[in-house]
């Protein structure tokens, strides 16, 4: 049987790299699209095929997709509204169009658990809704992963000896490890039952963000501190820091919106995530 080739776009990032590694471990030939091949090779090492290109360049996309059985999209926009639209909407649309033109067998996409028309009240959520819609209406077979919060994001909230809880995060979230997500993406390429579906990808345990940070803090020797989304937004305005303003908007979104959807079908077809937050903290 011919070895299937999967192109990973965003394969050097926090979540794309584990997907590339898992696909390779499972016997796929993995091709990495990168602006800098040298940088990508330094992060991933040997055993991958590297092609230079950019997801904003349709011709380089079509060239990179030649001979591919699938394309996995793991890109992220921000912090400005234009940047979110450029990546999460127009980037996904351009990739899907190239995949259809070349005749790629399927496209897989990372998304978020709260993506829906009813909840599209921020620049990021609006862009993701448009991106999902562009992929689904394109005609190329697809699988969308609507993931809960990743454990790997927790270190991003650490500054010095503190980890910052931003806003009133009351919703209980099924935190997921990137290794479980990567395994599920790879598994999706091993069965046609996953085609043209959206899967909710939830970890094995539910914690509020505050609870998750308390667990993380115990293992990492930091303390949880709190700041309101309003105060963070003010700080962003005063310092002309667009990233702080964008983060305040993001965390305000998750103050309002908890998980919806069910992980039942994803767990049945792809195997339920198993890594708990405490296990992840011990390993990382």
N, C-alpha and C positions, 0 to 999 in steps of 0.2 A: 504494500500500500504506500502511495506517495505521501511523504511528510508534508503536512499542511503548514503554510506560511502565514503568520499573522503580523501585520504592521501595527506597531504601537506608537501612537502619537501622544507625546507627553510622557515618554517612557523613562525619563531621568528624574521625574518629580517624586514627591513623598509617597504618592499612591500609585503612580504609573510604574515606578521601578519594581515594586513587589509583583505587579502583574506580569511584567516582562520576565522576571526571574522565574515565576511559577509556570508560565507558558513554556519556557525553555526546559524546566525540570520535568514537565509532563510530556516532553518529546516533540513539541512544535518547533519549527524553524521561526525565529523571531527577528523581525526587521525593525530597526529603530529609526524614526524620522527625527533629525536633529539639525538645528541651525549650525552647531559646531560639532562635527564628528569627533574631533579630538577630545572635547570636553565630555561628550557622551561615553566614549570608550574609557575614559579615565574613571567614570562613575560606575559603569557596568562591567567592564572588562571584556575578555574574549568570549567567543561562542555566540556572538550576535552579528547580524548583518547591519551595517550602518549606512544610511543614505542621507545626504545633505538636502535640506529642504525646509519649507515653512508652510504651515497650514493656511496661511493667507495667500499663498501662491498656488493657483489651481493647476498649473502645468507641472510644478514639482510634486504636487500631490499625486497626480495621475501617473507620473513616472515612478514614484515610490510604490504605488499600488500594483504595478505590473506583476502578474503571477501570484498575487496574494489571495488567500482564501477568506481572510477576514481582516477587519481594521478595528482596533480598540482606541477610543477617544478618551483621553484623560487630561484634558486641558481645563484651565480656569482663568477667568478674566478678573478685572478689577484693578485698582480701587474705584476708578471713575465709572460713571454710567456708560460712557462711550467704550471703555475698555471691556466692561462686562458684555456689552452687545457684540463687540468685535470678536470675542472668544466664544462665549457660551451660546450665542445665537448664530452670528454670521460664520464663525469658524466651523461650527457643527454643520451648518447648512452647506458650506463649501466642500467639506470633507464628504458628506453624504452624496453630493452631486458628482464628485470625482469618482466615488466608489461605484455609483450607478453607471457612469460612463465606461469605466474600465471593466465592469462586470464582476465586482467583488461579491463573494457569497453572503457575507453578513457584516454588519457594523454594530459594535457594542459601545455603550456610552455610560459614563458615570454621571449620575444626577444626584438629587437630594430628596429626602423623604417628604418634604413639605411642598414639592413642586406641583402646583395646580393653578388653574385659572382663578379659582376663588381666593387663593392666597398670594397672588402675584402683585404684591404691594410694595416692592422694593426694586431697585435697578437689577440686582442679581437674580431675584426670583422671576422677574419679567423676562429677562434674557434666557433663563433656563427653560421657561415655558415655551418660548419661541423656538429655542433650539430643539427641544423634544418634538415639537409639532413639525418642524422642518424635516427632521429625520423620519418621523412616522409617515409623513405625506409623500416622501420621496419615491417610495416603491422598492428600495433596497431592503432586504430582510434585516431586522434589527433586534437588539435586546438592550433594554434600559435598566440600569441598576440604581434604584432610589435608596441610597444608603443613609443610615442614621449617622450620628456624630462619630468620627474616628478617634480612637485613643491617641493616635499619633499627633492630633492637634493640641493636646494638653501642654506640651512643652512650649508652644507658641504663646501661651498666656503667662509665662514665667519671666519676671524681671528681677534680677538679683536674687534675694531670698524670699520673694513673694510670688504667688500665683494669683492672678486677678480674676475674680468672679464679676462679670460685667452684667449688670441688670438683675431683675427678679426672675431668675430662671427656674420656674416652678415645675416645668414639665419633666416627667420621667422618660429618659431616653435609653434605648438599648445600644450602648456603646459597642462599637465593632473594631476589631483589630484589622489592620491592612492585610495581614497574612490570610485571614479568613476571606476577606473580600477578593483577594487575588486568586485564591483557590476556587472561588465560585465563578469568577470570570473565566478561568481556564476550563472549568467543568462545563460551562455553557457552550463552549466550542466543541464539545464532545457528544452533543445530542441535538437533534432538530426540534425537540420538544420546547426548547427555549426561544424559538424564533417568533418574532413579532409580539413580544410580551414585555411588560414592565414588572420588575421584581422589587419588592421592598426587602432590603438587606438589613436585618436587625441582629445585634449581638445577643448573647445568651442571658444577660442580666440588665435590669433597668435601674438607672440612678439619675437623680437630678444632676445638673451640672455642678452644683455645690457639693453634692455627695461625692461625685467623681473626683473633684478637685481635692477634697479632704483625703480620699484614698491615695491619690497621687502624691499629695503633700507628705504623708507619713513615710512613704518610700523614698522620697527625694530630698527630705530635709528642708522643705520650704513651708511657708505659712500662707493660708488663704486670706486675701484681703478683698474688699468689695468696693465697687464703684458703680454708680448709676449710669445708664445709657445717656441720660441727659447731661451729666457732668462730663462724660467722655466726649460727647458731641461739642460741648462748650470748649473743652481743651483743644479739640481739633480746630475749631474756629479761631481761637486765640493764637494758636501756633501755626496756622495755615497748613495744617497737616491733613491732607486728604485721606491718608490711610486710617487715621484715628476717626475721622468723620464716617468713613465707610464702615469701620468696625462697629461704631455705635449704631449705625443703621442695621447692620447684620444682626447684632445681638438683640436689638429691639424687635426684629422680625421673629427671633426664636423665643422672645418673651411672649409673643402673641400666639405662636403656632407650635403645637406639639406634634407628635407622630400621628400619622393616619395610615390607612392601608394595613395589609396583613402579610407577614413573611411566610405564611404557610406553604404557598406554592413554591417559593424560592427554596425553602428548606427541604421540601420533598424532592425537587429535581436536582438541586445543587449540593445538598448536604448542609445541615444547620451549622452556623458558626459556633465554635466551642471555646475560644480564648476569652477568659474573664479578665476584668480590669486588673485585679490583683496579680493574676498570672502575667499579664503584659508588663505591669510595673516591675515585677521581679526580673523578667527577661531583659527589660530595656532600662 
